[in-house]
């Protein structure tokens, strides 16, 4: 399998009548077969060629996940072009940067996002034509209706099919398929050049971890431009003739998000792709649903979890040794509790594949217990993106699973020397899934790819069983005043997941005497706790109690605390500041994949960061923290 074209053509030949795409139309999910999808793709490709689209032309794609997203991409590829998939969450200036930098001469845009393209159109000197997926009233000279392009392609195929076949049959493995942009958390975003071969190989590699089944169905809840969803959903499912459903698009992004639970029940997926943000939300909704049914049931549920945790161990040793005696009790809990939770997810879900960031071990234990394991994986867009993953039958909590086949991996020290198993260093990989380089950025390419090896910038190690552990980005590491480094992500995740009073957390240490913490409180949870204690929110007493509730939560990770010993003491916050607002995409403190943009957070809260290293900050009851709590209660 050398190109996306070959991948798709082979599947259409093998599974012509299998449903590839499910989309909600007129209140009901309707299926489109592989054969029907190809007919649309070929028409679009022919129509694009007739309007002047040439081999190597770049086209931006700004749309929610839907049938026409993948048909647009495949149409571009069949016409010899390159897709520039763009997140619908990008600000206008971010869209303009990527479209200009890639030299996109075409843009495909859906109705919801068309006004944003109109707003930046004059800032795009290389733009030739805009293709409106949902049509447009009063088309301008360089505006094109998607449906009319399809009709024109259909007409031309009847008279000159060979002309178009010659184009797609001559696509080469190293021809560019995508320019996918990084989130730009540290500098201007870079355009990752991914070839047809990169995608085709990574699809085959992904299938070496577990055998994907033809009957499997998924609901693609992640953005389709996201590298993980793009390969692991759209193309890995294609490889086996399986089905991909899109989320029902609402009038607003929030409405689309709210459609997910309903769509899960309608589609009844076999598995789903997830990221930590979604896993946390799913867990919260499950626990809230049980709580509403009464405190007694919630206590039974908590006990059932304890039994399941004990039986499951660390995943790979599930049910081994004396644990086997817990199986009958677990069977009862599964019948009366866990199965009902799975029914809320359509009743057929076997597992999730987790990606996008590190997933807290506690969350992995939780989903494994209720019979819907989140199999954590690891990858990055520069690797197309899948590098490793746990699987339902080969899982070890806390790890990122085993390496895909046909890929080499090394762990290197600061001098570029290979480290033995178990020692921490930079993860570097080599294989045909490694990107061609960064678009128009030879310097960054040379810094990242050396002798064919992709230097990921991630710290990790492998264990004796071949499981890869990813410890975080080198750029986000805490650095002590003695030069020792530590990844804060595990601590931050634990604090957010295990404390109902902490909404977000970021640790900081840049060669300072000690580590500090910046917390975003969950003010509603804190105020509920105050009410239980008979203390009024917004009063001096209430503000003091709120701060001490947060301080106690941080203290639980220190010696003598509930989670004492989980992390090394020196990397736990010695001083804590409460922030007056959340990290969001709106204020630029979260990127499009919902990860913290650490550099921007440090800059945005520079006043708090400066204060946190003063003697006054050692006392949680200080002016800055009181100010923040007052803002939250305003």
MIKEMAR-62141 format. One record per residue (C-alpha): y, z, x. Coordinates in Angstrom, 3 decimals. Example, Ala and Ser with C-alpha at 12.3 -4.5 7.8 and 13.67 -1.06 7.14 Angstrom:
<recs>
-4.500, 7.800, 12.300
-1.060, 7.140, 13.670
</recs>
This chain:
<recs>
0.000, 0.000, 0.000
3.084, -1.249, 1.879
5.883, -1.748, -0.704
6.999, -0.344, -4.056
6.468, -3.860, -5.452
2.821, -3.817, -4.336
2.408, -0.293, -5.733
3.749, -1.296, -9.162
1.943, -4.668, -9.324
-1.405, -3.025, -8.454
-0.956, -0.383, -11.164
0.063, -2.954, -13.791
-3.076, -4.949, -12.928
-5.320, -1.843, -13.098
-3.749, -0.011, -16.063
-1.756, -2.599, -18.097
-2.087, -0.769, -21.425
-1.588, 2.789, -20.147
1.702, 4.377, -21.199
4.036, 4.696, -18.207
7.245, 5.889, -19.912
7.848, 8.138, -22.922
11.361, 8.287, -24.354
12.760, 9.951, -27.481
14.085, 7.281, -29.843
15.086, 7.830, -33.476
13.826, 11.428, -33.356
10.352, 10.594, -32.004
8.789, 10.008, -28.578
7.755, 6.383, -28.130
5.632, 5.006, -25.307
6.170, 1.961, -23.094
3.091, 0.615, -21.292
2.960, -0.468, -17.653
2.713, -4.106, -18.765
5.738, -3.749, -21.075
7.712, -1.985, -18.316
6.970, -4.849, -15.900
8.152, -7.426, -18.464
11.508, -5.621, -18.653
11.712, -5.306, -14.851
11.020, -9.027, -14.260
13.617, -10.046, -16.860
16.224, -7.768, -15.307
15.494, -9.015, -11.788
15.824, -12.653, -12.892
19.050, -11.869, -14.757
20.489, -10.104, -11.701
19.679, -13.058, -9.431
21.392, -15.427, -11.889
24.584, -13.333, -11.826
24.740, -13.566, -8.026
22.748, -10.504, -6.900
21.365, -11.255, -3.424
18.806, -9.757, -1.051
20.302, -6.661, 0.624
22.969, -6.088, -2.044
23.535, -2.416, -2.832
23.916, -1.157, -6.395
24.903, 2.344, -7.473
22.970, 3.892, -10.370
24.672, 6.610, -12.427
22.597, 7.617, -15.465
20.502, 10.422, -16.934
16.718, 10.157, -16.532
15.455, 7.601, -19.075
13.382, 4.387, -19.228
16.315, 2.233, -18.147
16.825, 4.360, -15.005
13.510, 3.302, -13.434
13.663, -0.207, -14.952
17.116, -0.629, -13.355
15.817, 0.528, -9.982
12.729, -1.687, -10.094
14.853, -4.620, -11.300
17.123, -4.229, -8.266
14.115, -3.998, -5.933
12.415, -7.053, -7.439
15.687, -8.960, -6.927
15.623, -7.957, -3.246
18.338, -5.312, -3.603
18.834, -1.682, -2.633
19.368, 1.172, -5.098
21.971, 3.860, -4.376
20.848, 6.598, -6.818
23.711, 8.983, -7.606
23.697, 12.411, -9.207
25.358, 12.629, -12.599
26.738, 16.012, -11.478
28.953, 14.529, -8.752
32.722, 14.786, -9.044
34.673, 11.496, -9.200
35.827, 11.733, -5.578
32.215, 12.358, -4.470
31.021, 9.314, -6.422
33.784, 7.179, -4.883
32.875, 8.317, -1.353
29.195, 7.393, -1.746
29.865, 4.050, -3.442
32.398, 3.053, -0.772
30.322, 4.332, 2.133
27.217, 2.426, 0.950
29.254, -0.721, 0.269
27.854, -0.924, -3.253
28.940, -4.198, -4.847
27.267, -3.437, -8.190
27.072, -0.317, -10.362
24.630, 0.409, -13.196
26.094, 3.076, -15.487
25.074, 4.633, -18.819
27.491, 5.285, -21.684
28.054, 8.991, -20.940
29.149, 8.352, -17.371
31.009, 5.049, -17.819
34.480, 6.723, -18.153
34.040, 8.234, -14.681
33.310, 4.840, -13.137
36.325, 3.391, -14.953
38.462, 6.182, -13.484
37.532, 5.343, -9.867
37.088, 1.585, -10.186
40.353, 0.762, -8.390
39.246, 2.894, -5.429
36.150, 0.702, -4.826
37.315, -2.440, -2.945
33.770, -3.811, -2.432
32.759, -3.465, -6.071
32.083, -6.831, -7.718
30.437, -6.030, -11.035
29.737, -3.088, -13.346
26.601, -3.239, -15.503
26.841, -1.144, -18.665
23.340, 0.058, -19.585
24.414, 0.886, -23.152
26.848, -2.012, -23.486
30.625, -1.859, -23.770
33.230, -3.047, -26.244
35.690, -5.613, -24.903
33.884, -6.506, -21.695
36.240, -7.375, -18.849
35.809, -10.235, -16.392
33.537, -8.236, -14.060
31.787, -6.208, -16.787
28.229, -7.036, -17.810
26.057, -5.926, -20.719
22.600, -4.801, -19.543
20.833, -6.249, -22.610
22.518, -9.640, -22.108
21.354, -9.695, -18.475
17.775, -9.087, -19.710
18.081, -11.928, -22.261
19.507, -14.280, -19.655
16.681, -13.337, -17.265
14.080, -14.002, -19.978
15.548, -17.463, -20.626
15.573, -18.384, -16.933
12.030, -17.117, -16.365
10.768, -19.696, -18.868
12.077, -22.563, -16.788
11.964, -21.321, -13.197
9.616, -18.332, -12.799
8.558, -19.421, -9.280
12.112, -18.960, -7.964
12.105, -15.246, -8.827
8.476, -14.661, -7.830
9.287, -15.997, -4.372
11.947, -13.279, -4.005
9.833, -10.275, -4.921
6.689, -11.575, -3.224
8.631, -11.731, 0.053
9.824, -8.123, 0.053
8.775, -6.636, 3.422
7.600, -3.051, 4.107
10.674, -2.220, 6.223
13.144, -3.665, 3.707
15.475, -0.977, 2.420
14.673, 0.339, -1.065
17.180, 3.207, -1.390
20.174, 4.771, 0.244
19.930, 8.393, -0.930
22.828, 10.673, -0.087
22.533, 14.217, 1.250
24.405, 16.886, -0.673
27.011, 17.226, 2.067
26.842, 21.024, 2.382
28.088, 21.047, 5.979
30.010, 17.764, 6.416
30.461, 14.380, 4.756
27.219, 13.384, 3.013
24.930, 11.056, 4.943
23.174, 8.023, 3.426
19.431, 8.350, 4.018
17.843, 4.894, 4.407
14.418, 4.847, 2.790
12.297, 1.706, 3.027
9.652, 0.339, 0.681
7.052, 1.504, 3.211
8.507, 5.050, 3.298
7.993, 5.428, -0.462
4.618, 3.651, -0.654
3.176, 5.734, 2.192
4.518, 9.024, 0.819
2.931, 8.275, -2.572
-0.465, 7.808, -0.876
0.123, 10.909, 1.300
0.970, 13.025, -1.773
-2.295, 11.959, -3.371
-4.250, 13.312, -0.371
-3.297, 16.873, -1.356
-4.775, 16.581, -4.835
-6.309, 13.766, -6.831
-3.787, 12.785, -9.505
-5.448, 11.928, -12.822
-4.788, 8.861, -14.950
-4.598, 10.945, -18.151
-1.935, 13.287, -16.761
1.435, 13.397, -18.451
4.640, 15.035, -17.219
8.076, 15.771, -18.601
10.530, 14.871, -15.829
13.033, 17.733, -16.121
14.578, 17.296, -12.663
17.336, 14.718, -12.063
15.716, 11.364, -11.329
17.933, 10.718, -8.305
16.530, 13.927, -6.759
14.115, 12.845, -3.969
11.374, 15.198, -5.204
11.447, 13.907, -8.802
11.904, 10.320, -7.612
8.740, 10.177, -5.504
6.527, 12.956, -6.915
7.213, 12.017, -10.550
8.170, 8.380, -10.933
6.067, 6.859, -8.159
3.127, 9.261, -7.653
2.396, 9.112, -11.400
2.769, 5.320, -11.269
0.157, 5.146, -8.494
-2.532, 6.489, -10.841
-1.383, 4.854, -14.072
-0.247, 8.236, -15.465
2.687, 8.950, -17.832
6.253, 10.163, -17.308
8.430, 11.385, -20.188
12.194, 11.786, -20.011
14.161, 14.665, -21.492
16.004, 13.858, -24.723
19.613, 13.216, -23.696
22.160, 15.318, -25.567
25.869, 14.730, -26.082
26.614, 17.166, -23.253
24.649, 18.273, -20.143
24.122, 21.694, -21.774
22.668, 20.078, -24.897
20.276, 18.042, -22.708
19.198, 21.273, -20.976
18.571, 22.941, -24.351
16.282, 20.067, -25.361
13.788, 20.889, -22.572
11.760, 23.641, -24.396
11.487, 21.493, -27.542
10.525, 18.379, -25.542
7.841, 20.333, -23.632
6.144, 21.204, -26.933
6.396, 17.597, -28.136
5.074, 15.951, -24.949
2.459, 18.616, -24.072
2.610, 17.878, -20.318
-0.383, 18.366, -18.022
1.858, 19.382, -15.130
5.555, 19.538, -14.329
7.828, 19.425, -11.303
10.058, 22.475, -10.943
12.639, 24.041, -8.653
13.317, 27.789, -8.257
16.281, 27.707, -10.659
14.028, 26.377, -13.455
11.122, 28.690, -12.582
13.449, 31.696, -12.837
14.826, 30.503, -16.174
11.293, 29.948, -17.550
10.238, 33.455, -16.494
13.361, 35.010, -18.018
12.764, 33.221, -21.332
9.089, 34.271, -21.375
9.928, 37.944, -20.738
12.810, 37.958, -23.234
10.536, 36.445, -25.886
7.943, 39.198, -25.366
10.579, 41.961, -25.312
11.858, 40.811, -28.720
8.399, 41.480, -30.150
8.631, 45.147, -29.239
8.508, 47.514, -26.298
4.794, 48.262, -26.812
3.797, 44.616, -26.393
6.068, 44.322, -23.370
4.326, 47.327, -21.725
0.904, 45.766, -22.423
2.196, 42.521, -20.890
3.365, 44.387, -17.769
-0.066, 46.016, -17.441
-1.799, 42.643, -17.952
0.330, 41.215, -15.112
-0.706, 44.082, -12.809
-4.374, 43.368, -13.513
-3.858, 39.625, -12.896
-1.922, 40.292, -9.657
-4.753, 42.470, -8.397
-7.424, 39.902, -9.330
-5.494, 36.920, -7.896
-4.646, 38.555, -4.559
-2.709, 36.065, -2.440
-4.060, 33.051, -4.332
-6.634, 31.749, -1.867
-8.683, 34.979, -2.179
-8.595, 35.109, -5.989
-11.493, 37.075, -7.500
-13.118, 37.789, -4.132
-14.852, 41.055, -3.264
-14.406, 43.967, -5.698
-11.729, 42.006, -7.578
-14.542, 40.286, -9.481
-14.910, 43.427, -11.656
-11.447, 42.776, -13.144
-12.493, 39.387, -14.523
-13.644, 40.548, -18.022
-10.413, 42.514, -18.569
-8.347, 39.554, -17.357
-10.251, 37.255, -19.736
-9.202, 39.458, -22.677
-5.540, 39.478, -21.579
-5.659, 35.717, -21.145
-6.917, 35.234, -24.707
-4.473, 37.623, -26.398
-1.350, 37.107, -24.235
-1.264, 34.492, -21.500
-2.712, 31.655, -23.617
0.061, 32.165, -26.196
2.664, 31.796, -23.427
0.994, 28.553, -22.290
1.057, 27.309, -25.887
4.847, 27.601, -25.692
4.641, 25.028, -22.874
2.651, 22.592, -24.997
-0.755, 24.233, -24.478
-2.044, 21.645, -21.983
-0.097, 22.508, -18.862
-2.333, 23.111, -15.850
0.245, 23.794, -13.148
3.755, 23.201, -11.815
4.581, 21.659, -8.458
7.494, 23.564, -6.935
9.999, 22.034, -4.552
13.678, 21.933, -3.739
13.909, 25.368, -2.055
11.894, 28.419, -1.089
10.252, 30.118, -4.051
10.010, 33.890, -4.181
6.421, 35.204, -3.816
6.889, 37.411, -6.882
7.594, 34.308, -9.011
4.505, 32.596, -7.596
2.380, 35.657, -8.527
3.866, 35.705, -12.034
3.097, 32.075, -12.918
-0.354, 32.229, -11.320
-1.095, 35.313, -13.446
-0.225, 33.622, -16.731
-2.351, 30.592, -15.858
0.389, 28.123, -14.942
0.533, 28.259, -11.112
3.668, 27.028, -9.374
2.230, 25.223, -6.354
5.053, 25.484, -3.856
5.611, 22.473, -1.628
7.968, 21.446, 1.136
9.789, 18.274, 1.982
13.161, 16.704, 2.574
14.686, 13.403, 1.542
14.519, 12.146, 5.142
10.693, 12.331, 4.791
10.649, 10.530, 1.399
10.272, 13.647, 0.730
6.774, 15.260, 0.549
5.519, 16.988, 3.725
3.196, 19.703, 2.394
2.173, 21.508, -0.769
-0.101, 24.134, -2.219
-2.524, 22.925, -4.888
-4.204, 24.775, -7.776
-7.456, 25.035, -5.782
-5.894, 25.669, -2.372
-2.968, 28.062, -2.684
-1.521, 30.835, -0.548
1.512, 32.688, -1.921
4.532, 32.620, 0.361
3.423, 29.428, 2.074
4.461, 25.824, 1.465
0.848, 24.705, 1.461
-1.058, 22.319, 3.674
0.212, 19.184, 5.322
-0.321, 15.807, 3.660
-2.668, 13.454, 5.533
-1.377, 10.626, 7.744
1.452, 12.837, 9.041
1.808, 14.687, 12.354
3.605, 18.039, 12.616
4.793, 20.146, 15.552
6.685, 23.431, 15.812
9.211, 23.306, 18.670
11.250, 25.951, 20.487
14.953, 25.584, 21.431
13.995, 23.584, 24.537
11.857, 21.117, 22.590
8.539, 22.559, 23.773
5.644, 22.753, 21.332
4.793, 26.280, 20.200
1.283, 27.586, 19.450
0.050, 28.388, 15.955
1.778, 31.398, 14.376
4.993, 31.153, 16.414
8.316, 30.334, 14.712
10.336, 27.290, 15.652
11.771, 24.036, 14.304
9.521, 21.933, 12.082
9.321, 18.314, 13.306
7.194, 15.567, 11.714
6.154, 11.988, 12.449
4.729, 9.385, 10.066
5.488, 6.197, 8.141
7.262, 8.272, 5.482
10.081, 9.180, 7.939
13.371, 7.466, 7.033
14.722, 4.467, 8.939
17.872, 6.466, 9.723
21.294, 7.293, 8.278
23.334, 4.403, 6.872
26.125, 3.383, 9.267
25.682, 6.603, 11.241
23.786, 5.938, 14.491
24.968, 9.236, 16.042
23.450, 11.385, 13.261
20.307, 9.210, 13.308
19.842, 9.769, 17.067
20.329, 13.533, 16.632
17.711, 13.695, 13.860
15.027, 11.189, 14.914
13.850, 11.473, 18.514
10.946, 9.306, 19.727
9.938, 8.761, 16.098
9.856, 12.511, 15.351
12.015, 13.770, 12.479
13.745, 17.035, 13.418
14.041, 18.774, 10.051
16.471, 21.557, 10.962
14.086, 23.971, 9.206
12.428, 26.969, 10.819
8.736, 27.589, 10.205
5.218, 28.148, 11.531
1.603, 27.369, 10.648
-1.195, 29.919, 10.194
-4.872, 29.826, 11.184
-5.860, 28.327, 7.813
-3.468, 25.387, 8.197
-0.835, 26.624, 5.734
2.793, 25.866, 6.604
5.413, 28.603, 6.178
9.031, 27.467, 5.858
11.516, 30.209, 6.695
14.813, 28.469, 5.954
17.509, 26.221, 7.393
18.655, 26.927, 10.947
22.234, 26.388, 9.743
21.907, 29.222, 7.210
20.377, 31.744, 9.616
21.799, 35.194, 10.172
22.638, 35.606, 13.873
22.848, 39.134, 15.283
25.262, 40.139, 18.071
22.291, 39.986, 20.466
21.536, 36.374, 19.488
18.444, 37.178, 17.391
18.117, 34.950, 14.305
16.743, 35.567, 10.814
16.588, 33.509, 7.611
18.310, 35.357, 4.740
16.864, 33.281, 1.902
13.839, 35.495, 1.242
16.018, 38.621, 0.942
18.570, 36.863, -1.287
15.838, 35.479, -3.557
14.148, 38.880, -3.829
17.394, 40.643, -4.751
18.186, 38.132, -7.495
14.617, 37.983, -8.838
13.837, 41.705, -8.730
17.144, 43.149, -9.851
18.332, 42.632, -13.418
21.850, 43.592, -12.260
22.310, 40.990, -9.490
23.017, 37.420, -10.590
23.609, 35.864, -7.140
23.525, 37.163, -3.567
24.489, 35.849, -0.161
24.018, 37.636, 3.152
26.233, 37.038, 6.183
26.012, 37.773, 9.893
27.587, 35.535, 12.503
26.992, 37.471, 15.737
28.388, 40.618, 14.144
27.222, 44.214, 14.719
25.554, 44.292, 11.287
24.665, 42.150, 8.252
26.756, 42.273, 5.073
26.078, 41.210, 1.499
28.187, 39.404, -1.092
26.981, 40.029, -4.641
27.728, 38.401, -7.978
26.925, 41.024, -10.651
25.160, 40.373, -13.967
27.872, 42.198, -15.872
26.103, 42.005, -19.258
22.988, 43.719, -17.862
25.148, 46.355, -16.140
27.100, 47.049, -19.337
23.868, 47.421, -21.322
22.738, 49.991, -18.754
26.071, 51.842, -19.028
25.668, 52.014, -22.797
22.183, 53.510, -22.360
23.723, 56.166, -20.115
26.477, 56.870, -22.654
29.243, 55.564, -20.382
31.983, 53.266, -21.652
32.511, 50.013, -19.785
35.990, 49.303, -18.402
36.773, 52.981, -17.792
37.174, 54.483, -14.302
33.840, 56.230, -14.779
32.246, 52.982, -16.006
33.560, 50.994, -13.015
32.315, 53.620, -10.545
28.899, 53.734, -12.188
28.698, 49.893, -12.185
29.324, 49.779, -8.427
26.764, 52.511, -7.753
24.162, 50.713, -9.903
24.581, 47.674, -7.607
24.512, 49.814, -4.457
21.245, 51.409, -5.622
19.686, 47.963, -6.138
20.505, 46.978, -2.533
19.210, 50.358, -1.335
15.781, 49.695, -2.895
14.988, 47.411, 0.099
15.777, 50.098, 2.662
13.498, 52.862, 3.941
12.312, 55.043, 1.058
13.312, 52.468, -1.571
11.003, 50.785, -4.065
10.782, 47.667, -1.857
11.209, 49.436, 1.479
9.473, 47.659, 4.356
9.552, 44.257, 2.656
12.192, 43.029, 5.123
13.382, 44.205, 8.575
16.111, 46.876, 8.159
18.548, 45.226, 10.572
18.948, 42.170, 8.305
19.620, 44.157, 5.130
23.288, 44.546, 4.167
24.922, 47.601, 5.726
28.016, 46.922, 3.645
28.370, 45.196, 0.269
31.256, 43.443, -1.454
31.324, 42.477, -5.134
32.669, 38.982, -5.780
35.068, 38.249, -8.652
33.377, 34.972, -9.718
30.033, 33.166, -9.598
28.912, 30.359, -7.314
29.007, 27.214, -9.486
29.201, 23.463, -9.087
32.652, 23.640, -10.683
34.114, 25.661, -7.792
32.064, 23.685, -5.247
29.954, 26.678, -4.168
26.668, 25.179, -5.431
25.618, 21.643, -4.553
23.981, 19.158, -6.929
20.531, 20.664, -6.266
21.890, 24.130, -7.176
21.756, 25.447, -3.597
24.491, 27.666, -2.176
27.012, 25.871, 0.054
27.323, 28.699, 2.558
30.246, 27.354, 4.571
32.340, 26.854, 1.439
31.411, 30.317, 0.107
32.582, 31.914, 3.368
35.857, 29.986, 3.138
36.379, 30.588, -0.601
35.831, 34.342, -0.290
37.458, 34.700, 3.157
39.516, 37.694, 1.941
36.359, 39.565, 0.871
34.518, 38.553, 4.055
37.328, 39.831, 6.244
37.489, 43.110, 4.294
33.718, 43.719, 4.392
33.800, 44.446, 8.142
36.493, 47.173, 7.761
35.666, 50.919, 7.587
36.861, 51.119, 3.920
34.166, 48.625, 2.870
31.425, 51.090, 3.895
32.200, 52.993, 0.694
31.139, 50.904, -2.336
33.971, 52.530, -4.331
36.823, 50.565, -2.789
39.837, 48.617, -4.033
38.321, 45.131, -3.635
35.146, 46.072, -5.537
37.044, 47.829, -8.334
39.225, 44.710, -8.692
36.147, 42.476, -8.958
34.455, 44.641, -11.629
37.686, 44.696, -13.657
37.838, 40.887, -13.528
34.268, 40.644, -14.813
35.091, 42.942, -17.721
38.423, 41.256, -18.529
</recs>
